Amino acid sequence: MKFYAAIAFALLLAGATGCTRAKAKTTPDTPALDVPPAPPRDVEVPESEPPPPMPLPQEPARNAPPRTTRNPSSAAPQQPARANEPPKTEPPKIDAAPAVEPPKAEEPPKPTAPTLQTTPAQADVEVERGIRATMTRATNDLSRIDYRVLNADARTQYDTAKTFIRQADAALGRKNLEFARTLADKAAALAAQLRGR
C-alpha cells in the first residue's frame, strides 16, 4: 500500500515540475523595423478667388384661399411675416345699411315624372286580366295536389309556387305588370309539373 502511495506521489511531483518549466518566449529575436517619414504634400493654391455666391431670388407673394375650420372657436392660422413685403393698408370702413335681399318668388310645384309603361293604357287591363287568369290556373292546380303525400323536393316546389303567386299579386298591386307576368308563369309551370306527377 505504501508502495502505491509513493508511486502516486512521485507522479504528482513529476507532473507539477513539468508544468512549471514550460514557458512561452515573449521577446522577439528580430529587430524592430524603421518606418520612413511621410513624403511632403504638394497642395496647389488657386490663383484667382472664386466668384461670390449668387443671391437667391425673392419668392413671389402667394394668395392662399381661406381655410375653413370645423370648430369656429379655434383661432385662424397665422401667416408668417415676409421681410421684403410692404405693410398693407386697409381702406377706411364706411357704415352702410345692410343690403336687403328681394323676396324670392315661389316656385311652382314640379310635376312628377310619369310612370314608364311598356304597354298602352288600354292594353293594361287585358294584360292584367291574363296574368290573373294564369295565377288562378296555378292556384287551382295546387289545390288539387295532396301536400301530405309529396316528398321533400316536391314540397319545396309547391311552397315556391305559392310564393310566386303571392309575389305576382303584390306586383299587380304596384302595376309592375312584366314582373307579375313572369312570376305568374313560373307559378303555373311549377303547379303543372306537380299535378302531372
C-alpha positions as CSV (number, residue, x, y, z in Angstrom):
1,M,0.0,0.0,0.0
2,K,2.8,2.4,0.8
3,F,4.4,1.4,-2.4
4,Y,1.4,2.6,-4.4
5,A,1.2,5.8,-2.4
6,A,4.9,6.5,-3.1
7,I,4.4,6.0,-6.9
8,A,1.4,8.3,-6.9
9,F,3.3,10.9,-5.0
10,A,6.2,10.7,-7.4
11,L,3.9,11.0,-10.4
12,L,2.3,14.0,-8.9
13,L,5.6,15.7,-8.3
14,A,6.8,15.0,-11.9
15,G,3.7,16.5,-13.3
16,A,3.9,19.6,-11.2
17,T,7.5,20.3,-12.1
18,G,6.9,19.7,-15.8
19,C,4.1,22.3,-15.9
20,T,6.2,25.0,-14.2
21,R,9.1,24.8,-16.6
22,A,7.2,25.3,-19.9
23,K,7.0,29.0,-20.6
24,A,6.4,30.8,-23.8
25,K,9.1,33.1,-25.2
26,T,7.7,36.7,-25.3
27,T,10.6,38.7,-26.6
28,P,11.1,38.6,-30.4
29,D,14.5,37.8,-31.8
30,T,14.1,40.1,-34.9
31,P,15.0,43.8,-34.6
32,A,12.2,46.4,-35.0
33,L,11.6,47.9,-38.5
34,D,12.2,51.6,-39.0
35,V,9.2,53.4,-40.6
36,P,10.2,56.0,-43.2
37,P,8.8,59.6,-42.8
38,A,5.8,60.6,-44.8
39,P,6.6,62.5,-48.1
40,P,5.8,66.2,-48.2
41,R,2.4,67.2,-49.7
42,D,2.1,69.3,-52.7
43,V,-1.1,71.4,-52.4
44,E,-2.0,73.7,-55.3
45,V,-3.3,77.1,-54.4
46,P,-5.8,78.6,-56.8
47,E,-4.5,81.7,-58.5
48,S,-7.9,83.6,-58.6
49,E,-10.6,83.8,-56.0
50,P,-13.9,82.1,-56.7
51,P,-16.9,84.3,-57.6
52,P,-19.2,85.4,-54.8
53,P,-22.3,83.3,-54.4
54,M,-25.4,84.5,-56.3
55,P,-28.2,85.8,-54.1
56,L,-31.5,83.8,-54.1
57,P,-34.4,85.3,-56.0
58,Q,-37.3,86.6,-53.8
59,E,-40.3,84.3,-53.6
60,P,-43.4,85.8,-55.2
61,A,-46.3,86.5,-52.8
62,R,-48.9,83.7,-52.7
63,N,-52.6,84.2,-52.4
64,A,-53.8,81.2,-50.4
65,P,-57.5,80.5,-50.3
66,P,-59.1,81.0,-46.9
67,R,-59.3,77.9,-44.8
68,T,-62.5,76.7,-43.3
69,T,-62.3,75.2,-39.9
70,R,-64.6,72.8,-38.3
71,N,-64.6,74.5,-34.9
72,P,-65.5,78.2,-35.3
73,S,-64.0,79.0,-31.9
74,S,-60.5,77.9,-33.0
75,A,-58.1,80.7,-34.0
76,A,-57.2,81.2,-37.6
77,P,-53.7,80.1,-38.6
78,Q,-51.2,82.9,-38.6
79,Q,-49.3,83.8,-41.7
80,P,-45.5,84.3,-41.3
81,A,-44.3,87.9,-41.9
82,R,-42.3,88.4,-45.0
83,A,-39.2,90.6,-44.7
84,N,-39.4,92.5,-48.1
85,E,-43.2,92.9,-48.2
86,P,-44.6,96.4,-47.6
87,P,-47.3,96.7,-44.9
88,K,-50.8,96.6,-46.3
89,T,-53.1,99.5,-45.7
90,E,-56.8,98.9,-45.4
91,P,-59.3,101.4,-46.8
92,P,-61.4,103.0,-44.1
93,K,-64.7,101.2,-43.3
94,I,-67.9,103.0,-44.2
95,D,-71.0,102.3,-42.2
96,A,-73.6,101.3,-44.8
97,A,-77.1,99.8,-44.3
98,P,-77.1,96.1,-44.9
99,A,-78.4,95.1,-48.3
100,V,-81.9,93.7,-48.2
101,E,-82.5,90.7,-50.4
102,P,-85.6,90.8,-52.6
103,P,-88.2,88.2,-51.7
104,K,-87.9,85.1,-53.7
105,A,-90.8,84.2,-56.0
106,E,-92.5,81.0,-55.0
107,E,-91.6,78.3,-57.4
108,P,-94.5,76.3,-58.9
109,P,-94.6,72.7,-57.8
110,K,-92.6,70.4,-60.1
111,P,-94.7,67.9,-62.0
112,T,-94.0,64.3,-61.0
113,A,-92.4,62.1,-63.6
114,P,-94.9,59.9,-65.4
115,T,-94.7,56.2,-64.8
116,L,-93.0,54.4,-67.6
117,Q,-95.3,51.9,-69.3
118,T,-94.4,49.2,-71.7
119,T,-97.9,48.7,-72.9
120,P,-100.6,51.2,-73.8
121,A,-103.1,52.2,-71.1
122,Q,-106.0,50.4,-72.8
123,A,-103.9,47.2,-73.1
124,D,-103.0,47.2,-69.3
125,V,-106.5,45.9,-68.4
126,E,-106.1,43.0,-70.9
127,V,-102.6,42.2,-69.7
128,E,-103.7,42.2,-66.0
129,R,-106.7,40.0,-66.8
130,G,-104.3,37.5,-68.5
131,I,-101.9,37.5,-65.5
132,R,-104.8,36.9,-63.1
133,A,-106.1,34.0,-65.2
134,T,-102.6,32.4,-65.1
135,M,-102.5,32.9,-61.3
136,T,-106.0,31.3,-60.9
137,R,-104.9,28.3,-63.1
138,A,-101.8,27.8,-60.9
139,T,-103.8,28.1,-57.7
140,N,-106.4,25.6,-59.0
141,D,-103.6,23.1,-59.9
142,L,-102.0,23.5,-56.5
143,S,-105.4,23.0,-54.7
144,R,-105.8,19.5,-56.5
145,I,-102.5,18.3,-55.1
146,D,-102.3,16.5,-51.7
147,Y,-99.4,18.2,-49.9
148,R,-99.1,15.3,-47.4
149,V,-98.0,12.7,-50.0
150,L,-95.3,14.9,-51.6
151,N,-91.6,14.2,-51.0
152,A,-89.3,16.9,-49.7
153,D,-88.3,18.1,-53.2
154,A,-92.0,18.3,-54.3
155,R,-92.9,20.1,-51.2
156,T,-90.2,22.8,-51.9
157,Q,-91.6,23.2,-55.4
158,Y,-95.2,23.5,-54.0
159,D,-94.1,26.2,-51.5
160,T,-92.2,28.1,-54.2
161,A,-95.2,28.1,-56.5
162,K,-97.4,29.5,-53.7
163,T,-94.7,32.2,-53.0
164,F,-94.6,33.1,-56.7
165,I,-98.4,33.6,-56.7
166,R,-98.3,35.9,-53.7
167,Q,-95.4,37.9,-55.2
168,A,-97.3,38.2,-58.5
169,D,-100.3,39.5,-56.8
170,A,-98.2,42.2,-55.0
171,A,-96.5,43.2,-58.3
172,L,-100.0,43.7,-59.8
173,G,-100.9,46.0,-56.9
174,R,-97.8,48.1,-57.8
175,K,-98.7,48.0,-61.5
176,N,-95.5,46.1,-62.3
177,L,-97.1,44.0,-65.0
178,E,-94.0,42.5,-66.5
179,F,-92.7,41.2,-63.2
180,A,-96.2,39.9,-62.2
181,R,-96.4,38.1,-65.6
182,T,-93.0,36.4,-65.0
183,L,-93.9,35.3,-61.5
184,A,-97.4,34.0,-62.6
185,D,-95.9,32.0,-65.4
186,K,-93.3,30.4,-63.1
187,A,-96.0,29.5,-60.6
188,A,-98.2,28.0,-63.3
189,A,-95.3,25.9,-64.6
190,L,-94.4,24.6,-61.2
191,A,-98.0,23.7,-60.4
192,A,-98.4,21.9,-63.8
193,Q,-95.3,19.8,-63.0
194,L,-96.5,18.9,-59.6
195,R,-100.0,18.0,-60.9
196,G,-98.6,15.8,-63.6
197,R,-96.7,13.6,-61.1
